[in-house]
Amino acid sequence: MSASPTEGGTLRRTLTAAFAALLLLSSSPVLAASKADTEAQFRQWLQADLWPEAQKSGISQKSFTAAFADVKLNWDLPDLVPPGTKPPGERKQSQAEFSSPGAYFSEKRLQGLAATGRSLAKSHAATLRRIEKAYGVPGSIIVAIWGRESGFGRAKIPHPVMDVLATKAFMSTRPDLFRRELVAALHILDSGDVREADMKGSWAGAMGQPQFLPTSFLKYAVDFDGDGRRDIWTSVPDTLASIANYLSEKGWQRGRDWGFEVKIPQDISCAQEGPDLAKPIAQWATTGIERISGKAFPARETKADGMMLVPAGRHGPEFIVTPNFYVIKEYNNSDLYALFIGNLADRISSGSGAFKAGFGDVGKMLRSDVLHMQKALQAKGYDVGKADGLAGYKTRRSLGDWQAKNGLSPTCFPDAGLKAKLR
């Protein structure tokens, strides 16, 4: 770490060769590197491999050395692949957004977040008004994301970001992703927005109250309190404005809602969902689709595009959503996440409650079973999107189309009975 960048390529070539030799020796499971060996390889990797990339991106040797002076490998992180070991096989998807929908929408949790969110929306009303004027995103949406991501900044976010990113860039199942984030984190430290000791994040490297990865911080974080620093760790104005700026830059449509829970008549196919099948909300209404609340669609929305969304097919609540729903998904690419944020925002702004229709007994199929159905549909010429064992909208509508063509009542959702029929 003490070598300067002017000492030429000799040191880099020597260290690279030594690193390669260590990797060769550790390629057998029997010779898997000890933690001490891995720590030594890590230090060599930093100087021989990461430093040239950081230097090319504009990081100085002084900044690089200071940033990694106290960085340690975190052996408790998930998805690690130390030298001399093989990547794990396909793991069960454990992220909450891909599990049972009913469990995800915990009423107790939503009620608690809504109560706190309403209180904080009042406390920060003036700031939220200024943010909404600047970015066009409703305060209730901003506060809902703040609550979901970090419990309104009250959740414990314990991990030193540089430790997490360095560990994962060196030995994880997705090293390229975390390498980019690690270089971005160096630029954040160089900017002076935060001290390294205060740059805390999650086990995946998502930082501060909005849970931004470093690349997102560099693109979307803003200094809204005017103190000269983009502080998403301790500044509420910076946190809220950064969330709003993110959504605005991703295409939030000012003055529009996120969506509406609806009732879809049984004679209307559930296989019409997806952002690529948008049509004016008034046109959906002419088919008999109406809001489950009994209220009319807002007049400002009727001429604008809406999309059918049936996240559990016919086994759960049904929606007409706006393009803003898909902007929320840019924050976390999950239908359930975006619905959670939309519902929580509605509770904060209007005091509404849970979705009227409950989720049925869905979300319990193995990913391997859903993958089997996706591949069977692909073989029949259907576009299921990515065959990954997750029932996204293309998979759901493909199932509905196949069911209709084979004399079955379309449910637009995978179940055990369909697996047996799809061959």
HUJO-V123313 format. One record per residue. RES is the residue in three letters. SS is DSSP state (h for helix, s for strand, l for the rest). BURIAL is I if it has 24 or more other C-alpha atoms within 12 Angstrom, else O. Layout:
BEGIN
res=RES ss=SS burial=BURIAL
res=RES ss=SS burial=BURIAL
END
This chain:
BEGIN
res=MET ss=l burial=I
res=SER ss=l burial=O
res=ALA ss=l burial=O
res=SER ss=l burial=O
res=PRO ss=h burial=I
res=THR ss=h burial=O
res=GLU ss=h burial=O
res=GLY ss=l burial=O
res=GLY ss=h burial=O
res=THR ss=h burial=O
res=LEU ss=h burial=I
res=ARG ss=h burial=I
res=ARG ss=h burial=O
res=THR ss=h burial=O
res=LEU ss=h burial=I
res=THR ss=h burial=I
res=ALA ss=h burial=O
res=ALA ss=h burial=O
res=PHE ss=h burial=I
res=ALA ss=h burial=O
res=ALA ss=h burial=O
res=LEU ss=h burial=I
res=LEU ss=h burial=I
res=LEU ss=h burial=O
res=LEU ss=h burial=O
res=SER ss=l burial=I
res=SER ss=l burial=O
res=SER ss=l burial=O
res=PRO ss=h burial=O
res=VAL ss=h burial=O
res=LEU ss=h burial=O
res=ALA ss=l burial=O
res=ALA ss=l burial=I
res=SER ss=l burial=O
res=LYS ss=h burial=O
res=ALA ss=h burial=O
res=ASP ss=h burial=O
res=THR ss=h burial=I
res=GLU ss=h burial=I
res=ALA ss=h burial=O
res=GLN ss=h burial=I
res=PHE ss=h burial=I
res=ARG ss=h burial=I
res=GLN ss=h burial=I
res=TRP ss=h burial=I
res=LEU ss=h burial=I
res=GLN ss=h burial=I
res=ALA ss=h burial=I
res=ASP ss=h burial=I
res=LEU ss=h burial=I
res=TRP ss=h burial=I
res=PRO ss=h burial=I
res=GLU ss=h burial=I
res=ALA ss=h burial=I
res=GLN ss=h burial=I
res=LYS ss=h burial=O
res=SER ss=l burial=O
res=GLY ss=l burial=O
res=ILE ss=l burial=I
res=SER ss=l burial=O
res=GLN ss=h burial=I
res=LYS ss=h burial=O
res=SER ss=h burial=I
res=PHE ss=h burial=I
res=THR ss=h burial=I
res=ALA ss=h burial=O
res=ALA ss=h burial=I
res=PHE ss=h burial=I
res=ALA ss=l burial=O
res=ASP ss=l burial=O
res=VAL ss=l burial=I
res=LYS ss=l burial=I
res=LEU ss=l burial=I
res=ASN ss=l burial=I
res=TRP ss=l burial=I
res=ASP ss=l burial=O
res=LEU ss=l burial=O
res=PRO ss=l burial=O
res=ASP ss=l burial=I
res=LEU ss=s burial=I
res=VAL ss=l burial=I
res=PRO ss=l burial=I
res=PRO ss=l burial=I
res=GLY ss=l burial=I
res=THR ss=l burial=I
res=LYS ss=l burial=O
res=PRO ss=l burial=O
res=PRO ss=l burial=O
res=GLY ss=l burial=O
res=GLU ss=l burial=O
res=ARG ss=l burial=O
res=LYS ss=l burial=O
res=GLN ss=l burial=O
res=SER ss=l burial=O
res=GLN ss=l burial=O
res=ALA ss=h burial=O
res=GLU ss=h burial=I
res=PHE ss=h burial=I
res=SER ss=l burial=I
res=SER ss=l burial=I
res=PRO ss=h burial=I
res=GLY ss=h burial=I
res=ALA ss=h burial=O
res=TYR ss=h burial=I
res=PHE ss=l burial=I
res=SER ss=l burial=O
res=GLU ss=h burial=O
res=LYS ss=h burial=O
res=ARG ss=h burial=O
res=LEU ss=h burial=I
res=GLN ss=h burial=I
res=GLY ss=h burial=O
res=LEU ss=h burial=I
res=ALA ss=h burial=I
res=ALA ss=h burial=I
res=THR ss=h burial=I
res=GLY ss=h burial=I
res=ARG ss=h burial=I
res=SER ss=h burial=O
res=LEU ss=h burial=I
res=ALA ss=h burial=I
res=LYS ss=h burial=O
res=SER ss=h burial=O
res=HIS ss=l burial=I
res=ALA ss=h burial=I
res=ALA ss=h burial=O
res=THR ss=h burial=I
res=LEU ss=h burial=I
res=ARG ss=h burial=I
res=ARG ss=h burial=O
res=ILE ss=h burial=I
res=GLU ss=h burial=I
res=LYS ss=h burial=O
res=ALA ss=h burial=O
res=TYR ss=h burial=I
res=GLY ss=l burial=I
res=VAL ss=l burial=I
res=PRO ss=l burial=I
res=GLY ss=h burial=I
res=SER ss=h burial=I
res=ILE ss=h burial=I
res=ILE ss=h burial=I
res=VAL ss=h burial=I
res=ALA ss=h burial=I
res=ILE ss=h burial=I
res=TRP ss=h burial=I
res=GLY ss=h burial=I
res=ARG ss=h burial=I
res=GLU ss=h burial=I
res=SER ss=h burial=I
res=GLY ss=l burial=I
res=PHE ss=l burial=I
res=GLY ss=l burial=I
res=ARG ss=l burial=O
res=ALA ss=l burial=O
res=LYS ss=l burial=O
res=ILE ss=l burial=I
res=PRO ss=l burial=I
res=HIS ss=s burial=I
res=PRO ss=s burial=I
res=VAL ss=h burial=I
res=MET ss=h burial=I
res=ASP ss=h burial=I
res=VAL ss=h burial=I
res=LEU ss=h burial=I
res=ALA ss=h burial=I
res=THR ss=h burial=I
res=LYS ss=h burial=I
res=ALA ss=h burial=I
res=PHE ss=h burial=I
res=MET ss=l burial=I
res=SER ss=s burial=I
res=THR ss=l burial=I
res=ARG ss=l burial=O
res=PRO ss=h burial=I
res=ASP ss=h burial=O
res=LEU ss=h burial=O
res=PHE ss=h burial=I
res=ARG ss=h burial=I
res=ARG ss=h burial=I
res=GLU ss=h burial=I
res=LEU ss=h burial=I
res=VAL ss=h burial=I
res=ALA ss=h burial=I
res=ALA ss=h burial=I
res=LEU ss=h burial=I
res=HIS ss=h burial=I
res=ILE ss=h burial=I
res=LEU ss=h burial=I
res=ASP ss=h burial=I
res=SER ss=h burial=O
res=GLY ss=l burial=O
res=ASP ss=l burial=I
res=VAL ss=l burial=I
res=ARG ss=l burial=I
res=GLU ss=h burial=I
res=ALA ss=h burial=O
res=ASP ss=h burial=O
res=MET ss=l burial=I
res=LYS ss=s burial=I
res=GLY ss=s burial=I
res=SER ss=l burial=I
res=TRP ss=l burial=I
res=ALA ss=l burial=I
res=GLY ss=l burial=I
res=ALA ss=l burial=I
res=MET ss=s burial=I
res=GLY ss=l burial=I
res=GLN ss=l burial=I
res=PRO ss=l burial=I
res=GLN ss=l burial=I
res=PHE ss=s burial=I
res=LEU ss=l burial=I
res=PRO ss=h burial=I
res=THR ss=h burial=I
res=SER ss=h burial=I
res=PHE ss=h burial=I
res=LEU ss=h burial=I
res=LYS ss=h burial=O
res=TYR ss=h burial=I
res=ALA ss=l burial=I
res=VAL ss=l burial=I
res=ASP ss=l burial=I
res=PHE ss=l burial=I
res=ASP ss=l burial=O
res=GLY ss=l burial=O
res=ASP ss=l burial=O
res=GLY ss=l burial=O
res=ARG ss=l burial=I
res=ARG ss=l burial=I
res=ASP ss=l burial=I
res=ILE ss=l burial=I
res=TRP ss=l burial=I
res=THR ss=l burial=I
res=SER ss=l burial=I
res=VAL ss=h burial=I
res=PRO ss=h burial=I
res=ASP ss=h burial=I
res=THR ss=h burial=I
res=LEU ss=h burial=I
res=ALA ss=h burial=I
res=SER ss=h burial=I
res=ILE ss=h burial=I
res=ALA ss=h burial=I
res=ASN ss=h burial=I
res=TYR ss=h burial=I
res=LEU ss=h burial=I
res=SER ss=h burial=I
res=GLU ss=h burial=I
res=LYS ss=l burial=I
res=GLY ss=l burial=I
res=TRP ss=l burial=I
res=GLN ss=l burial=I
res=ARG ss=l burial=I
res=GLY ss=l burial=O
res=ARG ss=l burial=I
res=ASP ss=l burial=I
res=TRP ss=l burial=I
res=GLY ss=s burial=I
res=PHE ss=s burial=I
res=GLU ss=s burial=I
res=VAL ss=s burial=I
res=LYS ss=s burial=I
res=ILE ss=l burial=I
res=PRO ss=l burial=O
res=GLN ss=l burial=O
res=ASP ss=l burial=O
res=ILE ss=l burial=O
res=SER ss=l burial=I
res=CYS ss=l burial=I
res=ALA ss=l burial=I
res=GLN ss=l burial=I
res=GLU ss=s burial=I
res=GLY ss=l burial=I
res=PRO ss=h burial=I
res=ASP ss=h burial=O
res=LEU ss=h burial=I
res=ALA ss=l burial=O
res=LYS ss=s burial=I
res=PRO ss=s burial=I
res=ILE ss=h burial=I
res=ALA ss=h burial=I
res=GLN ss=h burial=O
res=TRP ss=h burial=I
res=ALA ss=h burial=I
res=THR ss=h burial=O
res=THR ss=l burial=O
res=GLY ss=l burial=O
res=ILE ss=l burial=I
res=GLU ss=s burial=I
res=ARG ss=s burial=I
res=ILE ss=l burial=O
res=SER ss=l burial=O
res=GLY ss=l burial=O
res=LYS ss=l burial=O
res=ALA ss=l burial=O
res=PHE ss=l burial=I
res=PRO ss=l burial=O
res=ALA ss=h burial=O
res=ARG ss=h burial=O
res=GLU ss=h burial=I
res=THR ss=h burial=I
res=LYS ss=l burial=O
res=ALA ss=l burial=I
res=ASP ss=s burial=I
res=GLY ss=s burial=I
res=MET ss=s burial=I
res=MET ss=s burial=I
res=LEU ss=s burial=I
res=VAL ss=l burial=I
res=PRO ss=l burial=I
res=ALA ss=l burial=I
res=GLY ss=h burial=I
res=ARG ss=h burial=I
res=HIS ss=h burial=I
res=GLY ss=l burial=I
res=PRO ss=l burial=I
res=GLU ss=s burial=I
res=PHE ss=s burial=I
res=ILE ss=s burial=I
res=VAL ss=s burial=I
res=THR ss=l burial=I
res=PRO ss=h burial=I
res=ASN ss=h burial=I
res=PHE ss=h burial=I
res=TYR ss=h burial=I
res=VAL ss=h burial=I
res=ILE ss=h burial=I
res=LYS ss=h burial=I
res=GLU ss=h burial=O
res=TYR ss=h burial=I
res=ASN ss=l burial=I
res=ASN ss=l burial=O
res=SER ss=l burial=I
res=ASP ss=h burial=I
res=LEU ss=h burial=I
res=TYR ss=h burial=I
res=ALA ss=h burial=I
res=LEU ss=h burial=I
res=PHE ss=h burial=I
res=ILE ss=h burial=I
res=GLY ss=h burial=I
res=ASN ss=h burial=I
res=LEU ss=h burial=I
res=ALA ss=h burial=I
res=ASP ss=h burial=I
res=ARG ss=h burial=I
res=ILE ss=h burial=I
res=SER ss=h burial=I
res=SER ss=h burial=O
res=GLY ss=l burial=O
res=SER ss=l burial=O
res=GLY ss=l burial=I
res=ALA ss=l burial=I
res=PHE ss=l burial=I
res=LYS ss=l burial=O
res=ALA ss=l burial=O
res=GLY ss=l burial=I
res=PHE ss=l burial=I
res=GLY ss=l burial=O
res=ASP ss=l burial=O
res=VAL ss=l burial=I
res=GLY ss=l burial=I
res=LYS ss=l burial=I
res=MET ss=l burial=I
res=LEU ss=l burial=I
res=ARG ss=h burial=I
res=SER ss=h burial=O
res=ASP ss=h burial=I
res=VAL ss=h burial=I
res=LEU ss=h burial=I
res=HIS ss=h burial=I
res=MET ss=h burial=I
res=GLN ss=h burial=I
res=LYS ss=h burial=I
res=ALA ss=h burial=I
res=LEU ss=h burial=I
res=GLN ss=h burial=O
res=ALA ss=h burial=O
res=LYS ss=l burial=O
res=GLY ss=l burial=O
res=TYR ss=l burial=O
res=ASP ss=l burial=O
res=VAL ss=l burial=I
res=GLY ss=l burial=O
res=LYS ss=l burial=O
res=ALA ss=l burial=I
res=ASP ss=l burial=I
res=GLY ss=l burial=I
res=LEU ss=l burial=I
res=ALA ss=l burial=I
res=GLY ss=l burial=I
res=TYR ss=h burial=I
res=LYS ss=h burial=I
res=THR ss=h burial=I
res=ARG ss=h burial=I
res=ARG ss=h burial=I
res=SER ss=h burial=I
res=LEU ss=h burial=I
res=GLY ss=h burial=I
res=ASP ss=h burial=I
res=TRP ss=h burial=I
res=GLN ss=h burial=I
res=ALA ss=h burial=O
res=LYS ss=h burial=O
res=ASN ss=l burial=O
res=GLY ss=l burial=O
res=LEU ss=l burial=O
res=SER ss=l burial=O
res=PRO ss=l burial=I
res=THR ss=l burial=I
res=CYS ss=l burial=I
res=PHE ss=l burial=I
res=PRO ss=l burial=I
res=ASP ss=l burial=I
res=ALA ss=h burial=O
res=GLY ss=h burial=O
res=LEU ss=h burial=I
res=LYS ss=h burial=I
res=ALA ss=h burial=O
res=LYS ss=h burial=O
res=LEU ss=l burial=I
res=ARG ss=l burial=O
END
